[in-house]
């Protein structure tokens, strides 16, 4: 999977008050695209014209006569576009949205199930998560624990293993878009994701949120030059690079790097601890999540798609539990965005060495 959009929930959805929802307003929906694409992200098609209104109306399948009775404006070119972009299918004159759409009731049901599974998994990984925090604390980088557990471990290593074991298979989009795309409501109250750049087997990653601004222009800087400098272990560090990234808190005055490095090539301690978490989490997830029942209950098309959707929910619930148990804390840039300084960006960033 090349490009992922991730969201994280910090408050149990069961506590949210049931407010009337305008389902035709796309702003009321949480959209997740676990996908890669060549030209247009599928969201650009969904957002165009009244395509979302059409997809929502067709979520359970309608004939054109039934669609016409809803008085929703559309034309044939819209239907053809949605079909060509693998968002809509036609079978025996019934048009049905391909992408799963979870309304309020189904979303709360799904999240109640995921929370139950997360609660049963959490005790099995709490010790390992605590050890990861302790290791970072010894390096005075405990503030990076949230981003590493989210971006590298729960929402990084997991997908590599799912794909390695062929439990998650990237759905081919024939050069349109590949992967999985779905919608839920209500939205979760906090969202974050990961941006990454890989150069020569070294990956620079930054955890981000719409709430914060400290990472807004981070990738406008010469990340590739920074990676190259780290690869060659250049000393003294180029002054321009030092000045550029010191502003983000990446370097101590003596030019030593502050942000954590996960060395998969040499399996350093941070790498080993991260994999120990996965060694326990994924078997527990597969044992406790009844994927076949989920497929039937929520009308999900195949096992791979069901795992992708349900693991996302369980993952966010586990992060919520880690916060509640005070294993990790929200980084300053997420918790107090109005007070955050540019140097707080260092708490959101890390480097992974993936060279063979």
ChimeraX attribute file (.defattr): number of C-alpha atoms within 10 A of each C-alpha:
attribute: neighborCount
match mode: 1-to-1
recipient: residues
	/A:1	16
	/A:2	9
	/A:3	15
	/A:4	17
	/A:5	15
	/A:6	20
	/A:7	21
	/A:8	21
	/A:9	19
	/A:10	18
	/A:11	16
	/A:12	15
	/A:13	19
	/A:14	12
	/A:15	7
	/A:16	12
	/A:17	7
	/A:18	10
	/A:19	8
	/A:20	7
	/A:21	13
	/A:22	10
	/A:23	17
	/A:24	16
	/A:25	11
	/A:26	17
	/A:27	11
	/A:28	14
	/A:29	22
	/A:30	17
	/A:31	19
	/A:32	18
	/A:33	18
	/A:34	21
	/A:35	21
	/A:36	23
	/A:37	17
	/A:38	11
	/A:39	9
	/A:40	12
	/A:41	17
	/A:42	20
	/A:43	13
	/A:44	9
	/A:45	17
	/A:46	18
	/A:47	12
	/A:48	10
	/A:49	11
	/A:50	17
	/A:51	21
	/A:52	18
	/A:53	18
	/A:54	22
	/A:55	23
	/A:56	21
	/A:57	20
	/A:58	21
	/A:59	17
	/A:60	15
	/A:61	21
	/A:62	17
	/A:63	16
	/A:64	12
	/A:65	10
	/A:66	13
	/A:67	18
	/A:68	12
	/A:69	9
	/A:70	9
	/A:71	8
	/A:72	12
	/A:73	11
	/A:74	15
	/A:75	8
	/A:76	7
	/A:77	9
	/A:78	16
	/A:79	19
	/A:80	13
	/A:81	14
	/A:82	20
	/A:83	17
	/A:84	13
	/A:85	20
	/A:86	17
	/A:87	20
	/A:88	21
	/A:89	20
	/A:90	16
	/A:91	9
	/A:92	6
	/A:93	12
	/A:94	16
	/A:95	22
	/A:96	22
	/A:97	22
	/A:98	22
	/A:99	19
	/A:100	21
	/A:101	24
	/A:102	21
	/A:103	17
	/A:104	19
	/A:105	12
	/A:106	15
	/A:107	19
	/A:108	19
	/A:109	15
	/A:110	20
	/A:111	19
	/A:112	18
	/A:113	17
	/A:114	22
	/A:115	22
	/A:116	14
	/A:117	23
	/A:118	26
	/A:119	14
	/A:120	14
	/A:121	21
	/A:122	19
	/A:123	11
	/A:124	14
	/A:125	17
	/A:126	17
	/A:127	13
	/A:128	18
	/A:129	21
	/A:130	17
	/A:131	16
	/A:132	24
	/A:133	24
	/A:134	16
	/A:135	17
	/A:136	18
	/A:137	14
	/A:138	9
	/A:139	12
	/A:140	12
	/A:141	17
	/A:142	20
	/A:143	20
	/A:144	25
	/A:145	26
	/A:146	22
	/A:147	26
	/A:148	27
	/A:149	21
	/A:150	21
	/A:151	25
	/A:152	21
	/A:153	19
	/A:154	24
	/A:155	20
	/A:156	14
	/A:157	17
	/A:158	20
	/A:159	17
	/A:160	13
	/A:161	15
	/A:162	16
	/A:163	15
	/A:164	11
	/A:165	10
	/A:166	11
	/A:167	15
	/A:168	19
	/A:169	18
	/A:170	17
	/A:171	15
	/A:172	13
	/A:173	17
	/A:174	11
	/A:175	11
	/A:176	16
	/A:177	20
	/A:178	23
	/A:179	22
	/A:180	24
	/A:181	22
	/A:182	17
	/A:183	20
	/A:184	21
	/A:185	22
	/A:186	21
	/A:187	18
	/A:188	18
	/A:189	13
	/A:190	14
	/A:191	19
	/A:192	19
	/A:193	18
	/A:194	22
	/A:195	16
	/A:196	15
	/A:197	14
	/A:198	16
	/A:199	14
	/A:200	12
	/A:201	13
	/A:202	21
	/A:203	20
	/A:204	20
	/A:205	20
	/A:206	22
	/A:207	24
	/A:208	24
	/A:209	21
	/A:210	13
	/A:211	15
	/A:212	19
	/A:213	18
	/A:214	21
	/A:215	23
	/A:216	13
	/A:217	8
	/A:218	16
	/A:219	14
	/A:220	8
	/A:221	12
	/A:222	12
	/A:223	18
	/A:224	17
	/A:225	13
	/A:226	17
	/A:227	21
	/A:228	14
	/A:229	16
	/A:230	15
	/A:231	13
	/A:232	8
	/A:233	10
	/A:234	10
	/A:235	10
	/A:236	10
	/A:237	16
	/A:238	14
	/A:239	9
	/A:240	9
	/A:241	15
	/A:242	20
	/A:243	14
	/A:244	16
	/A:245	20
	/A:246	19
	/A:247	15
	/A:248	19
	/A:249	18
	/A:250	23
	/A:251	18
	/A:252	11
	/A:253	8
	/A:254	9
	/A:255	16
	/A:256	12
	/A:257	16
	/A:258	18
	/A:259	20
	/A:260	22
	/A:261	17
	/A:262	23
	/A:263	18
	/A:264	17
	/A:265	13
	/A:266	13
	/A:267	14
	/A:268	12
	/A:269	15
	/A:270	20
	/A:271	20
	/A:272	15
	/A:273	20
	/A:274	21
	/A:275	17
	/A:276	16
	/A:277	23
	/A:278	18
	/A:279	14
	/A:280	15
	/A:281	21
	/A:282	17
	/A:283	11
	/A:284	18
	/A:285	20
	/A:286	12
	/A:287	12
	/A:288	14
	/A:289	19
	/A:290	15
	/A:291	20
	/A:292	13
	/A:293	12
	/A:294	17
	/A:295	18
	/A:296	12
	/A:297	11
	/A:298	16
	/A:299	13
	/A:300	21
	/A:301	13
	/A:302	12
	/A:303	15
	/A:304	21
	/A:305	24
	/A:306	23
	/A:307	23
	/A:308	19
	/A:309	19
	/A:310	21
	/A:311	23
	/A:312	20
	/A:313	22
	/A:314	25
	/A:315	23
	/A:316	26
	/A:317	26
	/A:318	27
	/A:319	22
	/A:320	20
	/A:321	20
	/A:322	19
	/A:323	15
	/A:324	13
	/A:325	11
	/A:326	11
	/A:327	20
	/A:328	22
	/A:329	18
	/A:330	17
	/A:331	21
	/A:332	18
	/A:333	25
	/A:334	24
	/A:335	13
	/A:336	13
	/A:337	17
	/A:338	12
	/A:339	11
	/A:340	17
	/A:341	16
	/A:342	16
	/A:343	17
	/A:344	22
	/A:345	28
	/A:346	27
	/A:347	27
	/A:348	27
	/A:349	26
	/A:350	23
	/A:351	22
	/A:352	19
	/A:353	22
	/A:354	17
	/A:355	12
	/A:356	7
